Amino acid sequence: MSVYKESPFRTINNLSVGLSVLQPIVLHADVIDSTNICLLQDNDYPNGTVLLADYQTAGRGRFGRCWQSPPEEALLFSVLLTDLPARIPLYIYTFLAAAGVYSGLEIQIPDSHKLALKWPNDVMLDQKKVCGILVQSRMSGQNIQRLVMGIGLNVNQPEDYFVGELARATSLGASLGKTFDRNEVLKHILRSLDQALLRLRDTGEEAILKIWKSGCDSIGKNVAVNDGKRVYRGIFEDVSANGGLILRIKEKTRVFHAADVTIVKKDKDAVSY
């Protein structure tokens, strides 16, 4: 009998084949306020539950920013984790989710297009944002009761959708000039996320950071870091032990934990990244 027999959502049974951590059935909502909000609430859903929505009325990204997408054009889903490995820091799940999406897309994007990771939670396609990650958790004392990895991936929005404040974003379809099967894209991403969760359990966070760094093309380069108060320029030297961006400014280093990052051209003008 399905563990979701009391769930108000429909189920999709053919997306999660051969997974070890994620559940083999995906919950599917037409409209929901937020997949993250839903899975963070008290429920009996098992570890590895995936909730997919065609449209969100209250989707959010980092800093409370609104995540916009027309119905059935993006992949909007969250993964619930309740059985967390001991002594694994919370920050690593943001990097894990981003690396999982990156790896799942890598086999679907031709080499003629540039796929990259942006610190700490974005996936970029041809230097434009195609995916954002929001990890949230509920605590019980000092322990994490439940953790949710929320993922918003632009899939089939047309090029003319990305105007105004969305001009620095793109979708798979807009960049590659084709329509994608959202379920097929999701299937690859779920497999990659599942593999990353297994790797985290078996080998720890260092393995996840290594994967993430391999996809980040700004490490070792000049970057501009905006922390909301001022812009700092220097070399993106590394990621710290707690997930911060280590910026080398001449002979000193500074660590940032919540900031917007831009890449710097040779003419020293900051461009969106």
N, C-alpha and C positions, 0 to 999 in steps of 0.2 A: 504494500500500500504506500502511496506517495506521502512523503513527509510534508507536502504542501496541500493536503486534502482540505484544510480549512482556510487556505489562502484566498483572498478576494481576486487575485490576479490569474490571468491565463498562464499557461505554461508552454514552453518550447522545448521539445525533447531531442532535437537533432543537432545541437550546437556544441555540446560539451562531451564529445566522445573521447574516451581514454584518459580522463583527467584523474588526478590523485587527490588534490586538495579541494578544488572547486566542485560544486554539486553538478550532477549530470543533467539537471533540469534547470532551465532559466525561467524566472518569473517575468511576465510581460504585462506592462500597463499601457493603455492608450494615452492617458493623461494623468499626471501626478504632480503634487507640489514640488517634491524633490525626492529622488531615489535615496539620497543620503539621509534625509530627515526620516524617511520611512524605516530604513534599516537600523537607524540608531535608536528608534523607539523600542519599548519592551515588546518582544515577540518571541515565538518559539522556533524561528528559522534556524537551521543548523549552520555550523561553520562552513564557509565556502558558498553561501547563497549568493546568487547573482540576480539583481533586479534591473530590468531594462525598461525604459519608457520611450514612447514615441514623441512625447512632448512634456516639458516641465514648466510649471507656472512660476516656480520660485527657485530655479537653478542658480547656484552661486559658485564663484571661483574664489581665489585668494583675495584677501582684504575686503570680502563681502561684495565683490564685483558681480554684476548680473551676467549670467551666461544665456545668450540669446540663440534661438534656433527655431526655424519653422518646423511644424510637425513632420515626422517621418523623413527628415533630411539628414539627421545626425545620429550618432550612437551615443545615447545618454544612459549610462548604467553605473551601478555601484556593486561592490563586492563586500560582503559581510565576513569579518573574521572574529571568531570568539575563542578559538583554540590557538593562542599565540605562543610561539616559542619563548622560553624563559630567557631573560637577560638580553633581549633584542631591543635596541632603542627605538622609540616611536618614530623618529625622523626618517628611518630607513624605508618606511612603507611608501613615502612620497617618491623616493628614488626608484623603488621596486616597481611601482605602478607605471612610472614614466618609462623605465627600461623595458617593461613588459609590452607596453604599447609600441614602443620603438621596434622591438624585435618582431612583434606580430605584423607590423607594417612593412618592415624591411624586405620581406620576401614578396610583397605585393607592389612595391614601388620600383620602377626601372632605374638603373644607374644614372640615367640622364637627368634625374631629379634629385635634389639634395635633401636628405632626411637627417635631422640632427636633434640633439637634446639641449634644452636651455635650462640652466640652473634656476630654481630647483625642480620645477614641476611642469614644464611645457615641452611639447614636441613640435618641432618646426619643420615645415616643408617649403623648400625654395625660399628660405629666410622669412617665412610668414608663419604665424601660429596656426596650427591645425588641430591641436589637442591640448587640453588643460586638465590638471589633476587637483582634486581637493580631498585630503585625508582628514577625517574627523574621528574622535573617539569619545567614549563615555567611561568615566573612572568610577571605581568602587574603592574608596580609600586610596591606597597607593597603587592599586592594581587596575589594569585596563580591563573593563568589563566587556566592551565590544569596540571594534575598530571597523571603519568603513572607508574604502577607497573609492572615491567618486571620480568618474572619467567622462569627459565630454569630448567627443571626436567629431569634427566636421567632415561629413562624407559626401553628400550630394548637393549642397547649396550651390547655386549658380554663381558665376564670377561677379555678376552685377549685384549680388546680395552684399558683397563686402565693400561697402562705401562708408564714408564718414568715419565714425569712431571704429568701424570694423575693417578699415582699409588695410590694417596690418595683419589681418587674418586671411585664411584661405580654407578651402576644403579639398579633399582628395579629387573630387570631380572637377572642380574649378582649375586645379593645377594640372591635372593629367588629361582633361578634355574628354572624359568618359563617365558613364554612370556605373556606380559600384553597387554590388549586392551587399546590403548592410549586414545580413546574417553571415555571409561568407567572410567579410572583414572581421566581424565579431568572433567568429570561430577561431581564426588565426590568433587573435589577441588573447582570447581565453586560454588557449594552449600555452602561449608564451608566459602569461601571468601565472599559470599553474606551475610551469617549470621553474619560474623565479621563486615562487613560494616554497617549492621543494628544496631549491638550492639554499634559500635562507635558513630553512629548518636544519638542513644537513651540514652546512658549512659556515653559516653566520653572515653578518652584514658586509664583511669585507668583499665577499664574492659579488654581492649586489652592486656595491660601489664601483668595483672594477668594470662590470658590465656597463653601468651608467657612464663612467668616464670614457669608455671606448666610443660612445655615441655622442659625446659632447665635443663640439669642434671649436669651442672658445677657450679651453684650458691651454695656457701658455701664450695667449694672445692679449693684446691691449683691449681692455674693456672699460666702459664707464658704468659706475654703479650709483644709482640714485636711491638714497635711503629715505626720501621724502623731505629731507631737510637741505641736503646739498648733493652735488655730484662729485664722486671721487673717480680718478683715472689711474690706472695702473695695469699690472699683469695679473690675469686670473691664474694664480699659481697652483691651487689645488682645492680640494674639498676637505674641510676639517673633520675631526673625529666625531663631531656631532652635526655634521651636514652643512656647516657654514661655508660661505665662499671666502677663500683666503685671497686677499688682494695685496699684491706687493707694490708699494708706492715708494720708489727709490730704494732706500735701505731698510725700510720698515714694512711690516705687514699689518693688515687690518682684517678682521673677520666680520662678515655680514651674515645675518640670519633671516632677514626679511627685507628684500630690496628688489627694485627693478634693474635689470641688467641690459646694457646696450653694448654692441660691438663698436670699436672705434676704427675708422678708416685711417689711412696713412696721412691724410690731411688734418687729422685730429678732430674732425667733426663726428659727433656721435650719431649713429644711425640706429634705427629700430632693430632690435634683435630679440 
